[in-house]
Amino acid sequence: MLDILQILLIVGFTSGQLLKIPFGINSGITLLDLSVIILSIFGLINLKRKIPKPSLWFVFAICFILIATISLIFTPLRLNFKEYFISFSYILRFFLYALLGFLIYCGAISGFKRNIISILTFCGLVLAVTGLIQLIFLPDLMFLSNFGWDPHYFRAAATFLDPNFLGSFLVLSLILIFQKFTTAKKWNKIEILSFALIYIALLTTFSRGAYLAFLVSFLYISMLRKSVKATLVTILLFGVLLLGFTTYQRLIAQPRGINREQSAEFRLGSWRQGWEIFSQNPILGVGFNAYRFALNQYGLSNEQFFKSHGSSTNDSSLLYVAATTGIVGLIIYLLFLGSFFYRGSHLLNAGLICLITQSFFANTLFYPPLILWIFLIKAADIKD
């Protein structure tokens, strides 16, 4: 039974956005959501009414969920039942993901904890290979704009359908292997090959935010280990990423009229939108996950953007929290993040630093596979 559940979780991670039950505007239940629900039910049954003492991070997670719910109940927006349901669905998802992490952390799903690192590393490898195959056989993803996704050309996106989020997950996967490299006396050939494949896939995402997250998180690990060798390797690998991006710009983007600078302008526009919403509702925001509806009712987006996936969030995770839950929710959320760092392993902290770094350019802190990665690493309770 346990092996089946582990396989289900792996398929949930690697299937990304391809296996999804749609409802509402670009919303739906993914296979990862279903696997989390099944695993959580399995864990709750195993508890046998024995409720363990909640960890500090889980307490703050519940506090944030309560604030998010209150913000949605008292939203200043005019929402119908369907819009309320769509908005509340992410609160429920966040709760289930946190619950699964807590159940594994407490040992309610026995045997799962010791396999978490292997599961997540394997998922990263599968997504890397999938991204490279997609790059070779389906480099033009412009057609995805018809389904509300951003159009991309010659960038690895894999099943996430987004190079930036894929880049984040690949960096997290590289962290898992790199952490072993800095402590092991002898390197496993399979791990070296896995690292190389995942790194190449990261390179082909051509995501500047993911590249920066790679640099910051790897320097953090290198400095913790006080390893000059690891620091030099990090700088060298980062230099290759920059070289690859420059080559992509000259040989692919510019000849085809792809303006990557325009994405920076869109990001600035997204930040302005988030700040405008927050400034009008500074205490409790407009309601968690009601961001898209706020853009529409405040006249901050056109019809085309409203129907896109990008309209559901802000390009800055913290600004997204502030706009949807106000200053109250932002404070609680920062305490929630801080609780992970409190007595957190170097591996967990490196992963958080990775996501926080990129969260200023993409909403990585609320992308389901990424936040679940954090919950599972915390559940693994790794000792440095």
Rosetta blueprint (number, residue, H / E / L):
1 M L
2 L H
3 D H
4 I H
5 L H
6 Q H
7 I H
8 L H
9 L H
10 I H
11 V H
12 G H
13 F H
14 T H
15 S H
16 G L
17 Q L
18 L L
19 L L
20 K E
21 I E
22 P E
23 F E
24 G L
25 I L
26 N L
27 S E
28 G E
29 I E
30 T E
31 L H
32 L H
33 D H
34 L H
35 S H
36 V H
37 I H
38 I H
39 L H
40 S H
41 I H
42 F H
43 G H
44 L H
45 I H
46 N H
47 L H
48 K L
49 R L
50 K L
51 I L
52 P L
53 K L
54 P L
55 S L
56 L H
57 W H
58 F H
59 V H
60 F H
61 A H
62 I H
63 C H
64 F H
65 I H
66 L H
67 I H
68 A H
69 T H
70 I H
71 S H
72 L H
73 I H
74 F L
75 T L
76 P L
77 L L
78 R L
79 L L
80 N L
81 F H
82 K H
83 E H
84 Y H
85 F H
86 I H
87 S H
88 F H
89 S H
90 Y H
91 I H
92 L H
93 R H
94 F H
95 F H
96 L H
97 Y H
98 A H
99 L H
100 L H
101 G H
102 F H
103 L H
104 I H
105 Y H
106 C L
107 G L
108 A L
109 I L
110 S L
111 G L
112 F L
113 K H
114 R H
115 N H
116 I H
117 I H
118 S H
119 I H
120 L H
121 T H
122 F H
123 C H
124 G H
125 L H
126 V H
127 L H
128 A H
129 V H
130 T H
131 G H
132 L H
133 I H
134 Q H
135 L H
136 I H
137 F H
138 L L
139 P L
140 D E
141 L L
142 M H
143 F H
144 L H
145 S H
146 N H
147 F H
148 G L
149 W L
150 D L
151 P L
152 H L
153 Y E
154 F L
155 R L
156 A L
157 A L
158 A H
159 T H
160 F H
161 L L
162 D L
163 P H
164 N H
165 F H
166 L H
167 G H
168 S H
169 F H
170 L H
171 V H
172 L H
173 S H
174 L H
175 I H
176 L H
177 I H
178 F H
179 Q H
180 K H
181 F H
182 T L
183 T L
184 A L
185 K L
186 K L
187 W L
188 N L
189 K H
190 I H
191 E H
192 I H
193 L H
194 S H
195 F H
196 A H
197 L H
198 I H
199 Y H
200 I H
201 A H
202 L H
203 L H
204 T L
205 T L
206 F L
207 S L
208 R H
209 G H
210 A H
211 Y H
212 L H
213 A H
214 F H
215 L H
216 V H
217 S H
218 F H
219 L H
220 Y H
221 I H
222 S H
223 M H
224 L H
225 R L
226 K L
227 S L
228 V H
229 K H
230 A H
231 T H
232 L H
233 V H
234 T H
235 I H
236 L H
237 L H
238 F H
239 G H
240 V H
241 L H
242 L H
243 L H
244 G H
245 F H
246 T H
247 T H
248 Y H
249 Q H
250 R H
251 L H
252 I H
253 A H
254 Q L
255 P L
256 R L
257 G L
258 I L
259 N L
260 R H
261 E H
262 Q H
263 S H
264 A H
265 E H
266 F H
267 R H
268 L H
269 G H
270 S H
271 W H
272 R H
273 Q H
274 G H
275 W H
276 E H
277 I H
278 F H
279 S H
280 Q H
281 N L
282 P L
283 I L
284 L L
285 G L
286 V L
287 G L
288 F L
289 N L
290 A L
291 Y H
292 R H
293 F H
294 A H
295 L H
296 N H
297 Q H
298 Y L
299 G L
300 L L
301 S L
302 N L
303 E H
304 Q H
305 F H
306 F H
307 K L
308 S L
309 H H
310 G H
311 S H
312 S H
313 T L
314 N L
315 D L
316 S L
317 S H
318 L H
319 L H
320 Y H
321 V H
322 A H
323 A H
324 T H
325 T H
326 G H
327 I H
328 V H
329 G H
330 L H
331 I H
332 I H
333 Y H
334 L H
335 L H
336 F H
337 L H
338 G H
339 S H
340 F H
341 F H
342 Y L
343 R L
344 G L
345 S L
346 H H
347 L H
348 L H
349 N H
350 A H
351 G H
352 L H
353 I H
354 C H
355 L H
356 I H
357 T H
358 Q H
359 S L
360 F L
361 F L
362 A L
363 N L
364 T H
365 L H
366 F H
367 Y L
368 P H
369 P H
370 L H
371 I H
372 L H
373 W H
374 I H
375 F H
376 L H
377 I H
378 K H
379 A H
380 A H
381 D L
382 I L
383 K L
384 D L
